Amino acid sequence: MVLDADDWVDQRLVEVTRATMTLDHAVGIIQAGFAVDIRNLYAAPLPHPRIFPEPFHRICGSSAIFWLRPNEPDPLRRDPYQRLHEHYRLNEAAAEAQLGVTGLPVSGGYIVNTDDSHSETYGPYAQWRRRFNQAVQAIGEPIDERFAARFGLSLAQLHSDCGGRAGRYEGALPMSSPAE
């Protein structure tokens, strides 16, 4: 799993992955999760028809667990990430490579409205990302203790790390995929 500063991991990830993936699977995919506005402490489920209607892995790069098998003679089975690194087309690439995929029944947290995400500020879809963030803030619900605990956090930690809320966005919402 490739993990960076704009992702949260469900506390049950390892347990569920071990129980779900079999020798037939090269990758497990988190198909649903949350967009988390870290500045305002709001979260919205993904997919969501008014925010991002596609599966979670199409927007969050840290949504796949690759089963690395060092002793496997087939290079694709040894390290499937080499072929399946494009998270937005995991299912298609796995089908092309004839590698097994399974869904993982856990949630991911995709952190938005942060200075830690290069793609929000400088990426090719930076304007779309700003509208995405506004939609999360407008549609999302305030994070509570139960939600934070799902990712091994507490609400007190989030408040101290994030400095409180700036308010809910009230403007017009986007919604389409970034490439549209």
C-alpha positions in Angstrom: 0.0 0.0 0.0 1.3 3.4 -0.9 0.4 5.8 1.8 1.1 9.6 2.0 0.2 12.6 4.1 -3.4 13.0 2.8 -4.7 9.6 3.8 -6.2 7.9 6.8 -6.3 4.1 7.3 -9.2 2.2 8.9 -8.0 0.6 12.1 -9.3 -2.8 10.8 -7.4 -2.7 7.5 -4.8 -5.4 8.3 -7.3 -7.8 9.9 -9.9 -7.4 7.1 -7.2 -7.6 4.3 -5.9 -10.9 5.8 -9.4 -12.3 6.0 -10.5 -11.2 2.5 -7.5 -11.7 0.2 -6.7 -15.2 -1.1 -4.0 -16.5 -3.3 -6.2 -15.6 -6.3 -5.9 -11.9 -5.5 -3.0 -9.7 -6.5 -4.7 -6.5 -5.1 -7.4 -5.6 -2.6 -9.3 -2.3 -3.2 -11.0 0.0 -0.8 -14.1 0.9 -2.8 -15.8 3.3 -0.4 -14.5 5.8 2.0 -14.7 9.4 3.1 -13.4 12.8 1.9 -12.3 14.6 5.1 -12.1 18.4 5.1 -9.3 18.6 7.7 -9.5 22.4 8.2 -13.2 22.5 8.9 -13.5 18.9 10.3 -16.3 17.8 8.0 -16.5 14.4 6.3 -18.5 13.2 3.3 -19.0 9.6 2.1 -17.5 8.6 -1.2 -18.8 7.8 -3.7 -21.4 10.5 -3.4 -23.6 11.6 -6.3 -23.0 15.3 -5.7 -19.3 15.1 -4.8 -17.7 12.2 -6.6 -19.9 9.5 -7.9 -17.2 7.0 -8.8 -15.5 4.4 -6.6 -13.2 5.6 -3.8 -10.1 4.2 -5.5 -10.6 6.5 -8.5 -9.8 9.5 -6.4 -7.6 8.2 -3.5 -4.2 6.7 -4.4 -3.9 5.0 -1.0 -6.8 2.6 -1.6 -5.1 -0.5 -2.8 -3.2 -3.3 -1.0 -0.8 -5.0 -3.3 0.2 -8.6 -2.4 4.0 -8.7 -2.9 5.4 -12.2 -3.3 9.2 -12.1 -3.5 9.5 -15.8 -4.4 7.0 -15.7 -7.3 8.7 -16.4 -10.7 6.1 -14.3 -12.6 7.1 -10.6 -12.2 3.5 -9.4 -12.2 2.6 -11.7 -9.3 5.9 -10.8 -7.5 5.1 -7.1 -7.6 1.7 -6.2 -9.0 2.2 -2.6 -8.2 4.6 -2.2 -11.1 1.6 -2.8 -13.5 -1.3 -1.5 -11.3 0.1 1.7 -9.9 -2.5 3.9 -11.6 -5.2 3.9 -8.8 -7.8 5.5 -11.0 -7.8 2.5 -13.3 -7.0 -0.4 -11.1 -9.8 -2.7 -12.2 -9.1 -2.1 -15.9 -5.3 -2.6 -15.5 -5.8 -5.8 -13.4 -8.2 -7.2 -16.0 -5.7 -6.5 -18.7 -2.9 -8.2 -16.7 -5.2 -11.1 -15.7 -4.6 -10.4 -12.0 -7.3 -11.0 -9.4 -8.9 -8.2 -7.5 -11.1 -8.2 -4.5 -13.0 -5.4 -2.7 -12.0 -4.7 0.9 -14.9 -3.9 3.2 -13.2 -1.1 5.1 -13.2 2.6 4.6 -10.4 4.9 3.7 -10.0 8.6 4.6 -9.0 11.0 1.9 -7.8 14.2 3.5 -8.7 17.4 1.6 -8.3 21.1 2.2 -4.7 20.6 3.4 -1.3 22.1 2.5 0.1 18.5 2.5 -1.5 17.7 -0.9 0.5 18.7 -3.8 -2.3 17.9 -6.3 -4.7 20.3 -4.6 -2.4 23.3 -5.2 -0.3 22.5 -8.2 -1.7 19.4 -10.0 -3.4 19.5 -13.4 -6.8 19.4 -11.8 -6.2 22.0 -9.0 -9.3 24.1 -9.9 -11.5 21.0 -9.9 -10.0 20.0 -6.6 -10.9 23.3 -5.0 -14.5 22.8 -6.1 -14.4 19.2 -4.8 -13.2 20.5 -1.4 -16.1 23.1 -1.4 -18.6 20.3 -2.1 -17.2 18.2 0.8 -17.5 21.1 3.1 -21.0 22.0 1.9 -22.4 18.4 1.9 -20.3 16.7 4.6 -21.2 16.3 8.2 -19.2 17.4 11.2 -16.7 14.8 12.4 -17.6 13.2 15.7 -15.7 11.1 18.2 -16.9 7.8 16.7 -15.8 8.8 13.2 -12.4 9.8 14.4 -11.9 6.6 16.3 -12.5 4.5 13.1 -9.1 5.9 12.0 -7.4 5.6 15.4 -7.8 9.3 16.2 -9.7 11.4 18.7 -11.7 14.5 18.2 -9.5 16.3 20.7 -6.4 15.4 18.6 -8.1 16.7 15.4 -9.2 20.0 17.1 -5.7 20.6 18.4 -4.0 19.7 15.1 -6.4 21.5 12.9 -7.3 24.6 14.8 -11.1 24.5 14.6 -13.6 25.2 11.9 -13.6 28.0 9.4 -17.3 27.5 8.5 -19.4 25.7 5.9 -19.1 26.5 2.2 -22.3 28.0 0.8 -21.4 28.4 -3.0 -22.4 26.4 -6.0 -21.2 22.8 -6.2 -19.3 21.1 -9.1 -19.6 17.7 -9.8 -18.0 15.7 -12.5 -14.8 13.8 -12.8 -11.6 15.9 -13.0 -11.0 14.8 -16.6 -14.4 16.1 -17.8 
